[in-house]
Amino acid sequence: MTAPDPHWTAYLQALLTSVVAALAAFIAWRQWLTARNKLKLDLFDRRFAVYDAARNLIGSIATSGKVKEDELMKYLLGTREVRWLLNKDIEEYLWGIYLEAVNHQSTDDELNFANPGDRPRLAQVKAAQRKALLQKLEGLDEKFSEFLSLGH
């Protein structure tokens, strides 16, 4: 005697199991891609906030000619995570911006209380510091370009 042929439902059950397993694998892969892209976007947002804090501080100084305490505080708060989000080079670059801004602020304070004979020299120092900050602004895009590109 020969064994009876399996019913067509057995074939369908085996096929359906394979289809469900493939579908589950596809869904898991898509969820992984979505999570990876979400991580990239979140990282971009946090890095852009650091970039924006630097641009805002320098922009404020460039337009007003003064370092405002609240802008300096926003800068410090906005760049406090740079060590973990970016590299050491950018951390040092942003620290340099902070030091330039503080020097600019100190020179401005000196200028307010300076003798009339010292004012021209201090005004030149202040102008040089402002120019240095603007040069830092020009280099900001280059420094951040590697970290703010959303390559697929």
Secondary structure, DSSP 8 states (H G I E B T S, - for coil): -------HHHHHHHHHHHHHHHHHHHHHHHHHHHHHHHHHHHHHHHHHHHHHHHHHHHHHHHHHSS--HHHHHHHHHHTTTHHHHS-HHHHHHHHHHHHHHHHHHHHHHHHHH--TTTHHHHHHHHHHHHHHHHHHHHHHHHHHHTTS----
